[in-house]
């Protein structure tokens, strides 16, 4: 018997300021199934789901839930129709309790107008316990880990008795253990005949958790298939409109002299005795499990964290880097993992974000920005980094994740730099944008830049690096040449196993 449609979205159109975000999109979600929605950044996935959630009002089109047409023009309409959306940027009030967040806007109120706090806490705790969520309903949300906050978002959806639950990139900040816990909850939801719509860029997740998959491209629908009838190559080709035969376009470039050398770098409690060097034209990959200390090492080299011991040399000369300002002065830049919090002003113009990294070069002696020079620089960077936007005066939050990452690169690489530290450069971006970012990294190596690339994606580390430094619990387990770096060896080092089979202390 064919699976029943819990949701049908037909001929959906949505424009923003003359830009068509959705063009005649149709999408189905089947009851009691995990319905994966895929596409490159900017393909329209999140916009379509925001239409369903009532955050955006569609220009035209029809929405049916359980075969009945519904009118959704605001979030209250969506909630009344049994839809809950869990956004990629978690929508919680950190200063309030878990219970208050779960019942926000739907509080139990006595006739006198007072909230029935004890009843609300008990109800919230029962729901958390029922789904084996080890969270105290009385705890303040700010005290929860990212994974616990993600689970709380699901609990909020359950508290509203949602029948259709939309999850937008729910695993982007979770460890493998936390992802498995999330998947157990998703399977329980579908066993209760709830419908899950799951937006993800991670191929391994799609085939692990999905029942159906739909693909969007450039604001339109490409197709819908049972997950059993497609391959990873099929989905990639559908998303980008072409076959990507080489996701990791690493090429041999001349490796020059040592640009930066780090000796005995230590920050007590986080990492100890880290030594490495990186040469001109080289991509040095940093691998290891989450919490191994990779980002902390990078932040210390960049001067954003202090070192308790150790030395940094540039071109053979010892340098003292006590702040990011010192690092930038020494031609070292750091592209952070969390571009939205640490690298961009999302409300500012795209052009302002790019010029922010070089204001000292664009200002005259009186401190005024040379607007003509700024415009010329931004247009050059737009072209060089292929930033897709109709207007550089649009805010940065109008861009897809991949294009936001390009803006961050354009900002820092407007300067003359020698060392580039890339922390998870392709996290949360689609497969097509990943390919473009990888080509940009190779181009930078070709230009003689010394590149440190931190990545949790093992294929990326192996496919892009000349050498791989592997960390485990704050220590360097070893540096492996590309030709000797296998998945098995890197994973072995990541779990603290050395060449002799012992554990490094």
N, C-alpha and C positions, 0 to 999 in steps of 0.2 A: 504494500500500500504506500502511495506517495506521501511524503512528509507534508504536514499542513503549514501554510504560511501564517505566521503570527503577525507579520508586518509586510505591507506593500507600499513602497514609495514610487509614484509613477509621474514621469514627465516633469521632474522638479527643475525649476529655473531660479537662479539667484545671482544678482549683480551687485557690485559695490562701486559706486562712482563711475559707471560706464564699463567696468571690467567684469566680464562674465566669469563668475566663480563656478557656477553649475549650469550646464547646458543640456536640458532634456535627459536628466539622470533618472534611471529606474533602479530600484534596489529591493531585494526580498530578504526576509529573515524567517527561518523556519523554527517552529515551536519545539522547545526542548533540545535545541541544537546550538552549537557554537558556530556562529556565522562570521567568518573572518572577512574584514574589509581591508584591501591592500591598494597600494598605489604610491607613486613618488610623492615627496613633499610638494605641496602645491597642487596635487591632483584633485583636491576637493573633498577628501574623506571627512575631515573634521568639520568642514562647512556643512556637508550633508547631515552629519549627526547633530550639529548645532541647530539645524532646521528642525530635526526631529525633537530635540530637547526644548525648542521654543526660544532659544537664545538668538536665533536669526529668523525673521519672518520671510518665508519664501515669496518670490514674485508670482509664481504660478505652479500648478501641479497638484497632485492628489495624494493623500496619506490614508491608508486603510489599516486598522488594527482589528484582528480577528474578523476580517471581511467587511467591517463597517467603516464608512468614511468618518474621519475625525478632523476637527479644525484645530490646528496647533499654531498659535501666533505668539504665545508667551510661555514661560516655564511652568506656570500654574496649569495650563492646558495639558502640557506633556505629562506632568505628575498625575493629573486626574485621569489620564488615559493609561496609566500604569507603566510609564517609561521613566527610567532613572539613568542619568549619564554621569560617569566617573571620568573627569577630565584629566589630561596628562599633568596639568598644573593643579595639584590637589586643592579642592575648594573647601577648606576647613578654617575655622576660627581658632587660632592657636591658643589664645588666652582663655578659652572656655573649656569646660569639661567634655569628656567623651560623650556622656549622656546628653548634654546640651546641644552638641553638634548633631547627634543622631536625631534629635527631636526638634531641631531648629525650624520654626515656622509651623510646627504641628504639635505644640506642647499640650499636655493634659492640664486643663484649667478648671478650677472650682467655680461655682456660681458667683462667688465674691470676686473672681478675677485673679486669684492666686494660683500659681503653678503647683501642681501636685508633685513636688520634687521627689519625695520618697518613692511613690509609685512609678515615676518616670525612670528613676535610677534602677529600680528592681526590674522593670520591663526591659530596659536596655541591657542590663547584665544577663538576664535570661537569654536574650537573643545572641549576645556575644558568646555565652557558654554553649548554646545550642550548636553553633558553628565552630566550636573548638578554637575560638579566638582568645588568646591569653592576654586580655586587655581589661583593666579595671575601669568600669563605667564612670567612676568618680575622678579618674586621673585627668590632669590638664593635658590637652592635646600637644602642647609644646614639649612635653616630656616624652612623647612617643617617638620611636624610630620612624624612618621613612616607610619601612615595610609595614609597621603597625598602623601608620596613617593611611596607607593604601588599603589595608584590611578594614579600617574604620569607614572608609568611603563605601566599601561594599556593604558594611553593616548599615550605613545610612540608607542605602538603596533597599535593603531588606526591611528596615523599619518602616519604610513607606509602602511596603507590600508590592514593590515593582514586579511586573511580569516580564518586562523587556529591560535588560540591563546592558548599557553601552559602556565599554571599557576602552579608553583611548591610550594606547601605549602603556598598559599597566605595569609592565616589567622593566621599564627603562632604568629604574633606580634600585632594582632588587638583585640580591645574590641568587645563585643557583638554588640554594636551599629554600629561600623565600619564594622563588618562582614555583617550586614544587608544591609548596603550601598553598599558593594561590590557585594552582591548577586543581588541587583536591577540592577546593571550595567551588570552583567553576563546574567541576563534574557533579558535585552535589546539587548545584543550582539547576543544571540541565536534567538531573534525575527527578527533580521536583517539577519538571515541565516548564521551567522558566526559560526564556530565550536570551541568549547572550550574543551581543554583537561585539566583536573583538578586533580593534584596529592595531596592527603591528607591522613592523618592518623585518622582524626576525623570522627568517625562513624555518629554522628548526622548530620554533614554537607553532607556526602555522600547521605543520604536518603532525605535531605532537598533540595539539589540543583541538584543531578545527574539524568541523564536519562539512561545511560548505565554505567556499571562498569566492568573493566578488572582487573584481579589479576595476579601478578607475584610472583614467589618464586625461590630463588637461581639462578637467571639469566635466568629463563625460564618462558613461559606462562602457567598459570594454567587454565584460562577460561575467558569467556566473557558472561555477562548476562544483560538483561534489569533490571534496578534497582527494578522494581516491582516484579521480580521473585526470589529475594534472601532476606535472613534475615541477621541480624547482626552476628548471630552465624555461618551462612553459610560462610560469608566473612572471619571471624576470622579463621575458620577451614581451609579455602582455603589458607590463607596467611601463617599460621604456620605449616600446614600439620598435625595438630592434633586439638582436641577440647580442649579449655581452659575453664575449668569449674570453676576455682577460680582465677579470675584476681587479687584479693586482698588477699594474703595468710597470713593475720594477724593471729597471734596465741598468746595465753596468755603466757607471760613469767613473771618470778618473778620480781616485781617492787621493786627496792632497795631504798636507801636513796636519798635525794635531792642532786643532783650534782651541779646544777646552779640555783641561785635565782636572779631575776632582780626586782628591786624596784623603782618605780617612774621615769622610764627612759623617758627623754624628749628631743626632738630636735625641737625647736620652728619653727612653720610653717609646720612641717611634721607629728609629732606625739607627744602625751602628756600623761604623767603619766601612762606609761605601766608597769605593774607588772605581773610576772608569775614565776613559778618554773618548772623545769624538772628533773625527777629522773632517776636513773640508770635503764636501760631496758625499759624505757618509750619512746613512740613516741608521741610527742606533736604536733598536727597539727595546722597550722596557716591558717585561712580562711578569706575571705573578698573580696570585689570587687577590680578590678585593681585600684591602686591609694589610697588604704586604708592605706598604710604605712607599710605593712608587711616586704617588702625587706629592707626598711629604718631602721626598728628596728633591723633586722638581721645584717645589715652592721654596725650599731652602736655598737651592742654587740661585733662584730668582730674587732672593732677599725678602720674600714675604713671610718667611719663618726664620728664626735665629738658629745658628749652629752652635752646639756645645764644643765641637772640635772639628778639625779638618781644614783643608786648604783648597782654593780654586785658582787655577792658572789659566790665563788666556794668552795664546801665542807664546807660551813659555814663561810669561811673567805673572808673578803672584798678584792677585787682585783682592780687594776687600769689598764684599758686597753685603751691605747692611740693610738695603731697602730695594724695592723694585726700581726706584729712580736710579740707584747706583747700577743695577743690572742693565737698564735701558741705555745708560750712558756708556756702558761697556759693550753695547751692541748685542745684548741678549734679550730676547722677548719670549713670553710665555702665553700660549693660547690655552685658556682654562677649559676644564671638562664641562662646567656649567656655564654655557655662553649667556644664558638669559639673566643669571644673577650677577655674574662676575665680569662679563665682557661687553655687554650691550646696554644702552639706555633704550629700552624697547619703545618708549613713547616719543623719542627724538627722531628727527629725520635720518634717513639712511646716510645721506651726505654728511650730516653732523657726526654720526658714529664713526665714519671713515676718517674724517679730518681730525677727530679728537686725539688720535695717536700722534699727530704731527703738527699740533697747533704752534709749537715753538718755531717750526720752520715756515709757517704760513703768516705769522704776525710781523708787522713792521716794527720799527724801533719804539713806536708809541704804544704798542700792544694791541693794535687793531688788526683783525683778520683781513687779509687780502682776498676778497670774495672771488675775484677773477681767477686767482691762483688756486683757490679752494675748489672751484667748479671744475677747472681743468684737471686737477688731481683726481677728483672723484669720478669724472667721466673716464679717465684713463684706467682707474682701478676697476670700474664697472666692466669695462671692455676686457681687461686682463683676466679678471676672475669670473667673467661671464655671470654677473649678478642679474637675475631675471626680475626686472621691475619696470613698469611703464614710466615711473617718475621717481627720481632720487630724493624728491622732497616728501615722499610717503614715509610714515613712521616705520621703524624697524620691525615692529610686531605685525606688519602687513605681509612680511616675507615668510616663506616656508623655512623649515629648520635648516635645510641644506644651504639656502641662500643667506640665512642669518650667519651660518658658519663662514661663508665666503666673505661676508662683510667684516667679520672679526679678523680674518686673514688679511683682507685688504687694508684694514686699519693699521695693523702692526707692520705689515710688509711694505707700507708706504715709506718706511724708514730704511736706511742702510743698516742691515743687521748681519751678524756673523753666525749667531747661534739661535736656532728656533726650537723651542720646546713645545711639542704638540701633545696635549693631554686628552686622550680619547677623541681624536679629531673627527671621527665619523659617527659618534654615538647619536642615536635618535634621528638619523637622516636616512633617506631612501636609497635604494640600490643604485639608481642613476646618478644621484648626487655624490654617493660614495666614490663612484668611478671617477667623477670629475675632481674630487678632492685628492684622490690618489694620484691623478695626473699632475695636479698642482704641486704635490709633495715631490714627485720625481723631477719636475721642472726646477724646483728650488734646489734640489741636490745637484742638478746639472749646472746650476749657476754658482756652485761652490759653497753653498750654505752647509753648516754643520747642523744636523737635525737629530733631535731626540724625540722619539714617538712612543708615548705610553698608550697601550691598548689592551683591553680585556678580551678582544676577539683574536683568538689564536691564529686563524687563517690570515688575518690582516698582518699580524706580527711576522709570521713566516713568509708571507708573500711580498712584504715591502722592505724588510730590514736587510742590511748588510751584515750586521751582528745583532745578537739578542742577549740582553742582560736580564737575568731572571732573579727575582727577589722572593724571599720567603720570610715572613715574620720579622721584617726590618733588616734582613741581612742579604747580601749578594751571594747567591748560590753559584754563580759562574757567568761567564760571557761566552756565548757560542757563536762561531762563525756560521754564516748563512748556509753554506754547503753541508754543515754538520747538524744544523738545527732541524730536528724532526719533532713532530707533535708529541711523540712519546717522551723524548728527552726533555723538552720544555715543560711538559706536565709533571714529569718526575721531579725536576728541579723546583717547580712551583709548590709541590707538596713536601719539599724539604729533603729530598733524596739526592745524595751526591753520586759521583761516578762509581764509587765503590759500594753503593747500596746503603750506606749509612745516612744518618741525619746530621746535618750541619748544626752545630751549637753556636 
